[in-house]
Amino acid sequence: MVTKKMSIVQSNPQTDELPPRPSGELIEVRNPRTGQIDYDFNAPSEVELAARLGGLRHAQPRWAARPLEERIAILKRWRGKWVARQAEIIGALAHDTGRFLIATSEVASVLGMIDRWIASAPTLAQEEELRSATMPNISYRSQYVPYPLVGIISPWNFPVSLCFIDAIPALLAGCAVYIKPSEITPRFVAPVMRTIAAVPELAEVLHVQPGGRATGEQLVAGVDVVCFTGSVATGRIVAENAARNFIPAFLELGGNDPLVITASADLERATDVALRATCLATGQACQSLERVYVDRRIYEPFVALLVEKARRVEPNWPDIHEGTIGPFIFGKQADIVAAQIAEAVAKGARVLCGGNMEDHGGKWLRPTVLVDVNHDMRIMRDETFGPVIPVMAYDHVDEAIELANEGVYGLSAGVIAGTLEEAEVIGRRIDAGGVSLNDGSLTAMCHEMEKHSFKLSGMGGSRMGAAGYTRFFRRKVLIRQHGQPATMANIAESNLSTGKKS
């Protein structure tokens, strides 16, 4: 059930000029709240996609030739179009995801990304002349050359923000960009494309069009660099295709993020963080905490307080503007989570709260606390992507670190201790790209610091920090000879016997 507060703002077809509907594969889309198919779209045909990529590539040199100040001014104009249409975009995104508050924050995050990059880009990738330390007559200057065409394949869990987290810095760098959002959440594309169409200079170098696997494979074959956010299994396919086409791949993949809680931790803080960082966005976030290790001395009071708080969390059904937990965006993901819980219970785990999938057409799961878990269970090894909190006791901090470091993932982690200093000592020993100290999932909120994904959680340059911008450049060096160049006489064999210097 969707209340009238969520209704999509209707657009004016006389003022909104969009490209013609593609003619490729027809894809039907389910509403995550009702489970009903209520939307469809056509993926681009092979010919249409090739033509679109060709058009972007043709327009890119003109875009890159604009001074950065001009590209900034154009993105500022685009920002204004976002503001004017944000109610429409939020409404479409809420239909895509079944949640309203996060849809609102996603749209706001794009505005924040534009603000952040237009403020910082002028200070990055600056040319400067340097002198060689070994050859005094040589100086050199770096030229930053943008990749002509960037392909972005984004996921369904944060459909808008994970489209533009890569696209905005790439555009400012001077690249053209084609974005293929997930076919699970395509409704937001039309209103976003209207904002792009309203800025003709941008429309020449930025296009957003959903499609299926075939679209993604053709995209990778037709661009100069690919950015992918999603599962390890699909990321591996993207990386293999990128390698086959000899282009860089920037991959942000899955996680099974641990949280270590020491005996000195404040229980209120620890339970608040464990609950929020596992259940935010129904746990459908790669940086969600998915397994919790608690010092045995505080294990029982921690679990009791966590269960008490978890039981107070309500789903946002039937009113999207009430409750906290949204539906599973992708119905098959609900089945995966249910299977993980069932397997854990069959192996001896106990469910203290939650655990039952609520079916209202769409599927909801209340926060689910599991105890008596171990690493023989998939829920402790695999990515869960749901509001499930398995809690395991440990006897010594070395054991906790060993458990936290088990497995194939290394995206992020968290440590809660009595002091930040104690938390940092542990955090430095955890094999993950971003470790939140006395909090959890901070990498989802702060993008200024550069980090990499460890193990199978990703590959390529960081999308955070300055690298989020500079990775879209190839670096060319211009080497200047201020003296006389060497001649053939300098490399004659006789120089060795006569003692002449070459």
VOGU-3710 file (C-alpha; in Angstrom, 3 decimals, decimal comma):
1> mvtkkmsivq> 0,000/0,000/0,000  1,351/3,418/-1,000  -0,128/6,523/0,540  -0,922/9,644/-1,417  2,056/11,396/0,192  4,298/9,228/-1,994  2,573/9,867/-5,305  4,886/10,592/-8,217  4,845/14,133/-9,534  3,546/13,972/-13,100
11> snpqtdelpp> 5,755/15,472/-15,794  4,669/17,667/-18,658  5,290/15,811/-21,918  5,330/19,124/-23,813  8,390/20,365/-21,936  10,180/17,120/-21,147  12,025/15,853/-24,192  13,414/12,368/-23,717  15,056/10,019/-26,201  12,645/7,596/-27,908
21> rpsgelievr> 11,908/4,400/-26,016  14,470/1,751/-26,976  13,348/-1,242/-29,014  15,338/-4,046/-27,383  14,300/-6,692/-24,871  11,105/-5,926/-22,910  11,791/-6,236/-19,170  8,985/-6,330/-16,591  9,530/-4,970/-13,090  7,925/-5,954/-9,780
31> nprtgqidyd> 6,879/-3,463/-7,124  8,836/-4,379/-3,965  5,875/-3,499/-1,705  3,110/-5,339/-3,540  5,003/-8,014/-5,443  3,023/-7,077/-8,534  4,456/-6,300/-11,950  3,526/-2,656/-12,437  6,245/-1,314/-14,738  8,152/-2,327/-17,837
41> fnapsevela> 10,824/-0,902/-20,100  12,795/-1,851/-23,170  16,513/-2,341/-22,983  18,464/-0,798/-25,844  19,021/-3,038/-28,829  22,584/-3,837/-29,800  22,420/-1,290/-32,611  20,873/1,396/-30,379  23,481/0,933/-27,655  26,332/1,040/-30,151
51> arlgglrhaq> 24,929/4,260/-31,603  24,525/5,831/-28,167  28,073/4,936/-27,161  29,333/6,290/-30,451  27,519/9,576/-29,894  28,949/9,950/-26,408  32,426/9,176/-27,654  32,072/11,699/-30,478  30,967/14,461/-28,063  33,611/13,774/-25,403
61> prwaarplee> 36,556/15,707/-26,922  34,484/18,880/-26,993  33,461/18,293/-23,362  37,047/17,624/-22,248  38,259/20,735/-24,094  36,030/22,945/-21,964  37,893/24,502/-19,045  37,079/22,840/-15,755  35,303/26,034/-14,702  32,848/25,571/-17,588
71> riailkrwrg> 32,153/21,949/-16,675  31,571/23,064/-13,101  29,118/25,741/-14,268  27,221/23,175/-16,343  26,954/20,769/-13,401  25,718/23,616/-11,228  22,934/24,215/-13,750  22,151/20,498/-13,682  22,002/20,640/-9,902  19,259/23,229/-10,227
81> kwvarqaeii> 17,278/20,851/-12,446  17,621/18,153/-9,776  16,250/20,500/-7,155  13,303/21,388/-9,400  12,453/17,726/-9,997  13,497/16,155/-6,719  9,912/15,347/-5,640  9,395/13,452/-8,898  12,681/11,581/-8,572  12,022/10,720/-4,925
91> galahdtgrf> 8,571/9,401/-5,773  9,889/7,174/-8,545  12,780/5,959/-6,372  10,405/5,172/-3,501  8,423/2,960/-5,879  11,689/1,327/-6,943  12,839/0,535/-3,402  9,720/0,498/-1,205  11,171/3,060/1,216  10,743/6,811/1,398
101> liatsevasv> 13,232/8,306/3,875  16,212/6,640/2,221  14,889/7,597/-1,214  14,825/11,198/-0,037  18,345/10,961/1,354  19,627/9,338/-1,848  18,387/12,219/-3,963  19,888/14,699/-1,501  23,168/12,778/-1,616  23,526/13,440/-5,338
111> lgmidrwias> 23,243/17,164/-4,671  25,912/16,743/-2,012  28,163/14,855/-4,429  27,912/17,669/-6,956  28,751/20,229/-4,265  31,666/18,191/-2,968  33,313/17,553/-6,327  32,874/21,031/-7,782  34,553/22,350/-4,627  37,465/19,903/-4,602
121> aptlaqeeel> 38,121/19,120/-8,283  39,985/22,416/-8,954  42,608/21,451/-6,363  43,180/17,957/-7,793  45,047/16,683/-10,870  47,002/19,920/-11,174  49,990/20,072/-13,473  53,303/21,175/-11,984  56,806/21,188/-13,361  59,408/19,174/-11,455
131> rsatmpnisy> 63,150/18,747/-11,921  64,769/15,317/-12,193  66,868/14,388/-9,174  69,277/12,269/-11,252  69,507/14,292/-14,483  69,746/18,031/-13,696  69,020/19,071/-17,281  65,666/17,258/-17,297  62,378/18,647/-16,028  58,975/17,076/-16,430
141> rsqyvpyplv> 55,327/17,943/-16,233  52,346/15,588/-15,871  49,347/15,919/-18,144  46,072/14,435/-16,898  44,182/12,935/-19,825  40,589/11,806/-19,116  39,389/8,418/-20,261  37,074/9,218/-23,173  34,116/7,007/-22,225  33,241/5,599/-18,796
151> giispwnfpv> 30,698/2,807/-18,380  28,910/2,474/-15,040  26,930/-0,609/-14,017  25,074/0,180/-10,796  23,045/-2,033/-8,414  19,491/-2,082/-7,085  20,099/-1,437/-3,390  20,906/2,296/-3,669  19,862/2,913/-7,267  20,434/6,668/-7,521
161> slcfidaipa> 23,434/7,360/-5,319  25,431/4,416/-6,687  24,840/5,645/-10,244  26,285/9,052/-9,619  28,969/8,366/-7,013  31,202/7,486/-9,988  29,533/9,534/-12,731  29,892/12,998/-11,205  33,685/12,963/-10,716  34,098/11,281/-14,119
171> llagcavyik> 32,116/14,075/-15,806  34,141/16,758/-14,061  37,322/14,991/-15,145  36,204/15,418/-18,746  34,863/11,930/-19,494  31,630/11,002/-21,228  29,517/8,583/-19,163  26,979/5,857/-19,902  25,150/4,472/-16,855  23,336/1,137/-16,863
181> pseitprfva> 21,232/0,955/-13,688  19,839/-2,336/-12,469  16,788/-3,677/-14,255  15,302/-4,313/-10,778  14,968/-0,577/-10,019  14,523/1,396/-13,257  11,626/3,764/-12,456  13,824/6,679/-11,403  15,586/6,828/-14,775  12,906/8,812/-16,656
191> pvmrtiaavp> 12,774/11,774/-14,248  16,567/11,796/-13,953  16,901/11,814/-17,732  14,587/14,834/-17,824  17,067/16,726/-15,654  19,834/15,754/-18,059  17,816/16,684/-21,146  17,271/20,133/-19,645  21,030/20,803/-19,839  21,957/20,234/-23,515
201> elaevlhvqp> 25,729/20,373/-23,000  25,463/17,623/-20,391  23,025/15,527/-22,435  25,729/15,171/-25,085  28,028/13,304/-22,685  25,766/11,643/-20,090  23,134/8,984/-20,671  21,260/6,729/-18,232  19,442/3,648/-19,544  18,622/0,404/-17,726
211> ggratgeqlv> 19,125/-2,972/-19,300  19,889/-6,588/-18,557  23,034/-8,693/-18,688  23,431/-8,403/-22,474  23,422/-4,600/-22,182  26,087/-4,754/-19,506  28,330/-7,050/-21,520  28,073/-4,853/-24,615  28,724/-1,783/-22,479  31,960/-3,205/-21,091
221> agvdvvcftg> 33,102/-3,997/-24,624  32,384/-0,459/-25,808  33,896/1,812/-23,142  37,397/2,756/-21,978  36,923/2,067/-18,259  34,129/0,378/-16,315  32,852/1,037/-12,784  30,783/-1,764/-11,250  29,037/-2,073/-7,905  27,433/-5,401/-7,035
231> svatgrivae> 28,055/-9,016/-6,148  31,382/-10,830/-6,307  29,968/-13,322/-8,828  28,864/-10,634/-11,283  31,926/-8,511/-10,542  34,138/-11,397/-11,584  32,329/-11,559/-14,943  32,722/-7,799/-15,394  36,430/-7,987/-14,538  36,998/-10,853/-16,961
241> naarnfipaf> 35,211/-8,995/-19,749  37,170/-5,829/-18,947  40,455/-7,746/-19,077  39,403/-9,264/-22,402  38,844/-5,743/-23,732  42,034/-4,465/-22,046  40,337/-1,727/-20,023  40,546/-0,892/-16,310  37,766/-2,100/-14,007  36,905/-0,380/-10,735
251> lelggndplv> 34,913/-2,901/-8,699  33,083/-2,346/-5,404  31,776/-5,758/-4,413  30,237/-7,605/-1,501  31,076/-7,870/2,156  30,435/-9,914/5,262  31,491/-7,168/7,627  32,415/-8,033/11,228  31,843/-5,983/14,372  34,114/-6,637/17,361
261> itasadlera> 32,854/-5,492/20,777  35,225/-5,537/23,736  34,444/-6,016/27,424  35,036/-2,306/28,083  32,448/-1,156/25,535  29,388/0,823/26,564  26,422/-1,522/26,082  24,011/1,196/24,989  26,397/2,379/22,283  27,305/-1,162/21,235
271> tdvalratcl> 23,708/-2,340/20,859  22,626/0,855/19,113  25,417/0,511/16,558  24,914/-3,223/16,057  21,202/-2,740/15,411  21,462/0,294/13,141  24,453/-0,840/11,106  22,971/-4,275/10,403  19,412/-3,148/9,675  19,793/0,187/7,867
281> atgqacqsle> 18,146/-0,127/4,442  16,882/-3,573/5,534  20,516/-4,679/5,611  20,651/-4,253/1,836  23,968/-2,402/1,860  27,408/-3,783/1,090  28,922/-2,051/4,131  26,267/-3,406/6,527  27,617/-5,197/9,574  26,722/-8,867/9,225
291> rvyvdrriye> 28,362/-10,717/12,129  28,995/-9,569/15,681  31,706/-10,849/18,032  31,236/-9,952/21,718  33,550/-10,513/24,676  32,047/-13,350/26,696  32,098/-11,223/29,873  29,399/-8,931/28,457  27,822/-11,354/25,998  24,604/-12,100/27,873
301> pfvallveka> 23,688/-8,506/28,816  24,616/-7,379/25,289  22,313/-9,943/23,690  19,477/-9,172/26,097  19,623/-5,433/25,398  20,021/-5,967/21,647  16,924/-8,175/21,515  14,950/-5,659/23,551  15,776/-2,906/21,098  15,322/-5,092/18,004
311> rrvepnwpdi> 11,799/-6,053/19,024  10,757/-2,395/18,981  11,617/-1,957/15,291  8,584/-2,052/12,994  8,304/-2,566/9,232  7,092/0,293/7,050  3,920/-1,629/6,205  1,208/-0,773/5,332  2,192/2,916/5,292  5,556/3,725/3,685
321> hegtigpfif> 5,784/6,809/5,908  5,638/4,763/9,131  7,958/2,164/10,632  11,662/1,679/9,978  12,328/-1,519/8,045  11,505/-1,481/4,339  10,797/-4,486/2,114  13,350/-6,540/0,268  13,813/-4,703/-3,003  14,604/-7,925/-4,862
331> gkqadivaaq> 12,366/-10,848/-3,933  15,065/-13,445/-4,630  17,252/-11,793/-1,994  14,556/-12,469/0,619  14,698/-16,141/-0,356  18,489/-16,176/0,071  18,230/-14,651/3,563  15,459/-17,057/4,580  17,566/-19,996/3,405  20,583/-18,778/5,393
341> iaeavakgar> 18,497/-18,469/8,566  16,969/-21,929/8,057  20,378/-23,505/7,505  21,760/-21,846/10,657  18,835/-23,069/12,741  19,236/-26,585/11,343  22,863/-26,495/12,522  21,977/-25,361/16,046  21,476/-21,590/15,953  18,626/-20,050/17,953
351> vlcggnmedh> 16,418/-17,189/16,769  15,740/-14,799/19,669  13,594/-12,338/17,702  12,457/-11,889/14,125  13,248/-14,708/11,765  9,862/-14,965/10,045  9,447/-13,527/6,570  6,305/-11,376/6,374  4,623/-11,620/2,983  2,375/-8,724/1,935
361> ggkwlrptvl> 2,981/-9,329/-1,720  6,397/-7,859/-1,089  8,545/-9,382/1,669  9,636/-7,875/4,987  11,853/-9,244/7,752  12,009/-7,686/11,194  15,454/-7,431/12,841  16,540/-11,002/13,494  18,970/-11,830/16,308  20,681/-15,229/16,114
371> vdvnhdmrim> 22,831/-16,829/18,799  24,718/-20,136/19,092  26,186/-19,455/15,667  29,535/-20,585/14,279  31,579/-20,353/11,111  30,211/-23,632/9,743  27,032/-21,683/8,968  26,616/-19,740/5,732  25,166/-16,812/7,662  28,629/-16,269/9,157
381> rdetfgpvip> 30,549/-16,831/5,904  28,422/-15,477/3,055  27,034/-12,035/2,390  23,527/-11,953/3,867  22,099/-8,624/2,666  19,264/-8,609/5,158  18,442/-7,364/8,700  20,039/-10,348/10,457  22,344/-10,038/13,474  24,251/-13,228/14,317
391> vmaydhvdea> 26,096/-12,813/17,626  29,039/-14,970/18,719  31,011/-14,860/21,972  34,809/-14,815/22,156  37,241/-15,294/25,063  40,269/-13,272/23,978  40,736/-10,360/21,606  43,164/-12,376/19,467  40,378/-14,890/18,899  37,986/-12,088/17,919
401> ielanegvyg> 40,463/-10,721/15,378  41,072/-14,181/13,943  37,324/-14,723/13,550  36,832/-11,274/12,039  39,556/-11,960/9,468  38,205/-15,327/8,358  36,536/-15,541/4,987  36,884/-14,131/1,493  35,605/-10,593/2,133  37,402/-7,479/3,325
411> lsagviagtl> 35,155/-4,521/2,576  34,723/-2,891/5,980  34,408/-3,641/9,679  33,737/-2,053/13,057  35,220/-2,093/16,554  33,528/-0,812/19,713  35,633/-0,487/22,846  35,853/1,603/25,979  38,186/4,094/24,286  39,025/5,010/20,714
421> eeaevigrri> 42,626/4,073/21,410  41,657/0,522/22,386  39,397/0,264/19,333  42,170/1,459/17,013  44,653/-1,142/18,258  42,175/-3,826/17,208  41,099/-2,057/14,025  44,663/-1,967/12,729  44,720/-5,779/12,801  41,490/-6,326/10,853
431> daggvslndg> 41,790/-7,096/7,149  39,263/-4,661/5,728  39,458/-1,481/3,700  37,534/0,702/6,138  37,214/0,118/9,882  34,786/2,228/11,927  35,966/2,842/15,487  33,276/3,106/18,163  30,678/3,137/15,405  29,717/1,089/12,388
441> sltamcheme> 29,348/1,518/8,612  30,908/4,992/8,631  32,200/4,450/5,099  28,596/4,781/3,927  28,418/8,281/5,411  31,912/9,734/4,875  33,433/9,672/1,394  36,397/12,006/1,872  38,875/9,339/2,946  40,513/7,039/0,419
451> khsfklsgmg> 40,209/3,315/1,008  40,558/0,076/-0,899  38,574/-3,138/-0,703  40,517/-6,124/0,592  40,275/-9,719/-0,649  37,256/-10,388/-2,925  35,440/-7,211/-1,889  36,742/-5,168/-4,772  39,476/-4,153/-7,150  40,894/-0,991/-8,659
461> gsrmgaagyt> 41,201/2,611/-7,581  39,232/3,931/-4,625  35,974/5,769/-5,287  36,560/7,661/-2,046  38,977/10,472/-1,329  40,871/12,305/-4,056  41,273/9,050/-5,992  37,535/9,112/-6,679  38,377/11,873/-9,165  41,957/11,219/-10,260
471> rffrrkvlir> 41,312/7,567/-11,233  39,420/8,843/-14,297  42,629/10,244/-15,762  45,500/8,575/-17,517  48,704/10,299/-16,547  51,004/11,400/-19,369  54,432/12,808/-18,636  56,040/15,532/-20,773  59,806/15,294/-20,307  61,787/18,446/-21,090
481> qhgqpatman> 65,452/18,459/-22,055  67,037/21,806/-21,098  70,566/20,818/-22,164  72,055/18,930/-25,091  70,564/15,525/-25,958  72,802/12,484/-26,036  74,308/11,477/-29,401  75,563/8,187/-30,781  79,020/9,155/-29,605  77,806/8,955/-26,034
491> iaesnlstgk> 76,935/5,271/-26,410  80,050/4,098/-28,253  81,657/0,968/-26,778  85,031/2,721/-26,743  83,829/4,995/-23,954  84,280/2,121/-21,492  87,964/1,524/-22,324  88,949/5,176/-22,506  87,044/6,132/-19,338  84,861/8,636/-21,125
501> ks> 81,551/9,310/-19,540  78,420/8,546/-21,518
//
